């Protein structure tokens, strides 16, 4: 293993641990120590960048995107976008399977620790887990497994299983065992988004082998992000009709997402450039877990443009079925959750990075 690759993998290990610790109720890192470790991780990625060589035709895109990521992170006082950018462009000459194996290790470690503690208390100290319940009228008690939210716990499980399927090159046994794992945790978290997206992922993997559907999936891989952004704009439009009985019924199905979308847009408006409203959102208890809406009101419309460009550029290369499936479910997941856009918590941005910036892509995945 080259020294530069080792530095990248070490940085990924630390970043994954910090990112999951941020959503853990039992694995906590002191704020000061966290910031020091986080900055150390950024330094490692920057060092790796200086060890890498880039094609001249991509350099301008990298420079512009980097400046935008730095600007957005500065304006939002949140360095997630800068970190995502550094992780992506520093992947040059790194075996992505090694990075994903690290992701599997960290996610497995967190899931095992949280499951042991949570299910022990579930059986022998039930009152300890009651403060962590999410109560719903439709589904009753939802369990968070000592993570920040049941949806977070479910997302960790789903992306862990997708990691495993990716490394195993779409073999049947990992799919079977992984699906049982997803089903088990879905019973407790009752996360519809995670379960639906996982089922879509398996369905897409199966249908990608059908030659007559190739053009459809190529189209989705290229334009689905833009389509989902358009659907979100439509949702914003109809959310203003909250007095309509049909819209009210639809809003119940969508867990009041139309209501909160309407409230967020009316409160903060549209923004092309970043708008730091994170404290205000928390203070006003406005739930905006839709990435596209959050981009409109906070991240800035410019972020949507960059991601759309990445999608377009990624389809200019021949991608494996596993890559295609992940790139297709990614914009769907973002419609209900912000989770997958953090490169320390899910692998879609790593897949993008491997396609766009890694000159020495590993062998094609089996399909």
PECOR-V906076 format. One record per residue. N is the residue number from 1. PHI is phi in radians with two decimals (* if undefined). PSI is psi in whole degrees, -180 to 180 (* if undefined). Layout:
BEGIN
N:PHI:PSI  N:PHI:PSI
END
This chain:
BEGIN
1:*:131  2:-1.21:153  3:-1.05:-42  4:-1.12:-38  5:-1.18:-40  6:-1.05:-41  7:-1.07:-44  8:-1.09:-46  9:-1.17:-37  10:-1.10:-43  11:-1.12:-40  12:-1.10:-42  13:-1.02:-48  14:-1.14:-44  15:-1.09:-44  16:-1.05:-43  17:-1.11:-46  18:-1.10:-44  19:-1.10:-40  20:-1.37:-32  21:-1.11:-30  22:-1.14:-22  23:-1.96:18  24:-1.80:144  25:-1.67:-9  26:-2.15:-19  27:-1.91:99  28:-2.00:142  29:-2.05:131  30:-0.95:138  31:-0.96:-44  32:-1.13:-45  33:-1.12:-41  34:-1.01:-46  35:-1.13:-38  36:-1.14:-46  37:-1.12:-40  38:-1.10:-44  39:-1.14:-36  40:-1.07:-40  41:-1.10:-44  42:-1.06:-41  43:-1.09:-41  44:-1.07:-45  45:-1.12:-41  46:-1.11:-42  47:-1.04:-41  48:-1.11:-38  49:-1.07:-41  50:-1.21:-17  51:-1.57:-3  52:-1.87:157  53:-2.04:141  54:-2.16:149  55:-1.18:140  56:-1.04:-38  57:-1.18:-18  58:-1.71:-13  59:-1.09:-41  60:-1.12:-43  61:-1.07:-42  62:-1.10:-44  63:-1.10:-48  64:-1.12:-45  65:-1.10:-40  66:-1.11:-42  67:-1.13:-40  68:-1.15:-44  69:-1.06:-42  70:-1.13:-43  71:-1.12:-47  72:-1.10:-44  73:-1.09:-40  74:-1.14:-46  75:-1.15:-34  76:-1.60:-7  77:0.96:37  78:-2.49:115  79:-1.60:20  80:-1.05:-44  81:-1.17:-39  82:-1.15:-42  83:-1.12:-44  84:-0.98:-44  85:-1.10:-46  86:-1.12:-41  87:-1.07:-42  88:-1.20:-49  89:-1.40:-16  90:-1.59:7  91:-1.36:-3  92:-0.91:129  93:1.11:25  94:-1.90:136  95:-1.31:112  96:-1.09:-30  97:-1.06:-36  98:-1.16:-40  99:-1.14:-40  100:-1.23:-33  101:-1.11:-36  102:-1.14:-42  103:-1.05:-41  104:-1.08:-44  105:-1.05:-49  106:-1.18:-45  107:-1.09:-42  108:-1.09:-43  109:-1.04:-49  110:-1.14:-43  111:-1.13:-42  112:-1.12:-49  113:-1.06:-47  114:-1.17:-38  115:-1.16:-43  116:-1.05:-50  117:-1.18:-44  118:-1.20:-47  119:-1.29:-25  120:-1.10:-48  121:-1.21:-31  122:-1.05:-38  123:-1.53:-36  124:-2.11:-12  125:-2.58:62  126:-1.01:-33  127:-1.15:-23  128:-1.22:-30  129:-1.63:-11  130:-1.00:-39  131:-1.11:-15  132:-1.77:5  133:-1.23:148  134:-1.99:115  135:-1.67:130  136:-2.25:150  137:-1.20:-38  138:-1.34:-38  139:-2.09:-2  140:1.33:-136  141:-1.38:130  142:-1.99:134  143:-1.74:138  144:-1.75:-9  145:1.02:31  146:1.18:18  147:-1.63:178  148:-1.19:-25  149:-2.83:151  150:-0.97:-37  151:-1.10:-35  152:-1.16:-45  153:-1.05:-45  154:-1.13:-39  155:-1.12:-40  156:-1.07:-43  157:-1.12:-48  158:-1.10:-46  159:-1.26:-27  160:-1.12:-46  161:-1.15:-41  162:-1.09:-40  163:-0.95:-49  164:-1.10:-44  165:-1.09:-39  166:-1.11:-47  167:-1.15:-38  168:-1.39:0  169:1.02:46  170:1.14:35  171:-1.34:155  172:-1.22:-40  173:-1.11:-49  174:-1.02:-38  175:-1.12:-44  176:-1.14:-50  177:-1.16:-42  178:-1.08:-38  179:-1.16:-37  180:-1.12:-39  181:-1.11:-45  182:-1.09:-43  183:-1.10:-42  184:-1.07:-51  185:-1.27:-27  186:-1.13:-31  187:-1.06:-35  188:-1.61:-40  189:-1.43:-27  190:0.86:49  191:-1.68:104  192:-1.16:-40  193:-1.03:-51  194:-1.06:-44  195:-1.17:-46  196:-1.09:-44  197:-1.14:-38  198:-1.13:-43  199:-1.09:-42  200:-1.06:-40  201:-1.02:-48  202:-1.16:-40  203:-1.11:-42  204:-1.12:-42  205:-1.01:-40  206:-1.21:-46  207:-1.29:-21  208:-1.12:-18  209:-1.40:-8  210:-1.53:112  211:-1.05:-34  212:-1.22:-14  213:-1.75:2  214:-1.03:-44  215:-1.11:-37  216:-1.11:-46  217:-1.26:-32  218:-1.10:-39  219:-1.14:-45  220:-1.12:-42  221:-1.04:-34  222:-1.49:-38  223:-2.11:-2  224:-1.10:-35  225:-1.05:-45  226:-1.14:-39  227:-1.09:-45  228:-1.15:-36  229:-1.11:-39  230:-1.15:-41  231:-1.07:-38  232:-1.16:-38  233:-1.09:-40  234:-1.10:-41  235:-1.10:-38  236:-1.11:-39  237:-1.13:-46  238:-1.37:-17  239:-1.17:-20  240:-1.30:-10  241:-1.75:43  242:-1.15:-11  243:-1.51:-9  244:-1.32:128  245:-0.99:-37  246:-1.15:-42  247:-1.18:-37  248:-1.09:-42  249:-1.13:-42  250:-1.10:-38  251:-1.12:-36  252:-1.13:-41  253:-1.10:-37  254:-1.57:18  255:0.98:44  256:1.14:22  257:-1.18:-33  258:-1.14:-42  259:-1.05:-50  260:-1.22:-32  261:-1.10:-47  262:-1.06:-44  263:-1.11:-43  264:-1.15:-45  265:-1.14:-42  266:-1.16:-32  267:-1.40:-42  268:-2.01:-19  269:1.27:-174  270:-1.64:146  271:-2.44:128  272:-1.34:-39  273:-1.78:161  274:-1.06:146  275:-2.38:110  276:-1.36:100  277:-2.20:14  278:-1.02:-43  279:-1.16:-39  280:-1.15:-40  281:-1.06:-45  282:-1.14:-44  283:-1.10:-39  284:-1.59:2  285:0.96:42  286:-1.63:119  287:-1.56:110  288:-2.22:83  289:-1.80:15  290:-1.64:119  291:-1.03:-39  292:-1.20:-44  293:-1.11:-42  294:-1.10:-35  295:-1.14:-42  296:-1.09:-40  297:-1.72:-19  298:-2.36:-61  299:-1.10:-32  300:1.80:139  301:-1.04:-23  302:-1.07:-30  303:-1.16:-40  304:-1.09:-38  305:-1.13:-43  306:-1.10:-45  307:-1.14:-40  308:-1.07:-39  309:-1.13:-41  310:-1.06:-41  311:-1.05:-46  312:-1.09:-45  313:-1.18:-34  314:-1.17:-29  315:-1.39:-4  316:-1.39:-5  317:-2.01:158  318:-1.40:113  319:-1.86:151  320:-1.23:164  321:-1.07:-36  322:-1.16:-42  323:-1.03:-47  324:-1.04:-45  325:-1.09:-42  326:-1.19:-41  327:-1.18:-25  328:-1.43:-40  329:-1.34:-21  330:-0.99:-55  331:-1.15:-25  332:-1.23:-45  333:-1.08:-38  334:-1.13:-18  335:-1.17:-27  336:-2.07:-16  337:-2.45:144  338:-1.50:-17  339:-0.83:-49  340:-1.24:-10  341:-1.46:-6  342:-1.60:112  343:-1.12:-18  344:-1.43:-6  345:-2.08:-20  346:-2.64:160  347:-1.68:-4  348:-0.92:-42  349:-1.20:-29  350:-1.15:-39  351:-1.11:-46  352:-0.97:-48  353:-1.05:-43  354:-1.10:-38  355:-1.26:-43  356:-1.50:-35  357:-2.10:-14  358:-1.56:108  359:-1.20:-31  360:-1.85:64  361:-1.05:140  362:-1.23:170  363:-0.97:154  364:-1.07:143  365:-1.22:147  366:-1.24:149  367:-2.10:*
END
